[in-house]
Amino acid sequence: LAGANLSGADLLNADLSDRNLSETDLSGANLAGANLSGADLKDSILHNANMSGAILCNTNTPWGIDNTGCK
């Protein structure tokens, strides 16, 4: 999915763990409750994305490694 245009996509509770989402446009996407553990979101566009409750355990984000939601 690297470089894909997923702007505005409904990815509610999606399992995107360990996926390469680098340089993906996720602006305005609904990522609420999504599992993004181990995913690569480096250089992705997350403007206005809903990430409430998303699991970001060892996730490479535009702001660095995020461990929000690790158990």
C-alpha positions in Angstrom: 0.0 0.0 0.0 3.0 2.3 -0.1 2.2 5.5 -1.9 -1.5 4.7 -2.2 -4.2 7.3 -2.1 -6.5 6.3 0.8 -7.7 9.8 1.6 -11.1 9.8 3.2 -11.1 5.9 3.4 -13.1 4.2 6.1 -10.6 1.9 7.8 -12.5 1.6 11.0 -11.0 -1.2 13.1 -8.8 -2.3 10.1 -5.9 -4.6 10.7 -3.0 -2.8 9.1 -0.3 -4.3 11.3 3.1 -4.7 9.8 2.0 -3.0 6.5 4.1 -0.7 4.4 2.0 2.5 4.3 5.0 4.8 3.7 4.2 7.9 1.6 0.4 7.0 1.7 -2.2 9.7 1.6 -4.4 9.0 4.6 -5.8 12.5 5.0 -9.3 12.5 6.4 -9.3 8.7 6.7 -11.1 7.0 9.5 -8.5 4.9 11.3 -10.4 4.8 14.6 -9.6 1.5 16.4 -7.2 0.4 13.6 -4.3 -1.9 14.4 -1.2 -0.2 13.1 1.3 -2.1 15.2 4.6 -2.4 13.4 3.3 -0.5 10.3 5.5 1.9 8.4 3.7 5.3 8.1 6.9 7.3 7.4 6.2 10.3 5.1 2.5 9.5 5.1 -0.1 12.3 5.1 -2.3 12.0 8.2 -3.9 15.5 8.1 -7.4 15.3 9.7 -7.2 11.5 10.0 -9.3 10.1 12.8 -6.9 7.9 14.8 -8.8 7.7 18.1 -8.2 4.3 19.7 -5.8 3.2 17.0 -3.0 0.9 18.2 0.4 2.3 17.3 2.7 -0.2 18.9 6.2 0.1 17.4 4.7 2.1 14.5 7.0 4.2 12.4 5.1 7.5 12.0 6.0 10.9 10.5 6.8 12.0 14.1 9.0 9.0 14.9 8.4 5.6 16.5 5.0 5.6 18.4 4.2 3.1 21.0 0.7 4.2 21.9 -1.5 1.2 22.7 1.3 -1.3 23.4 0.2 -3.9 25.9 
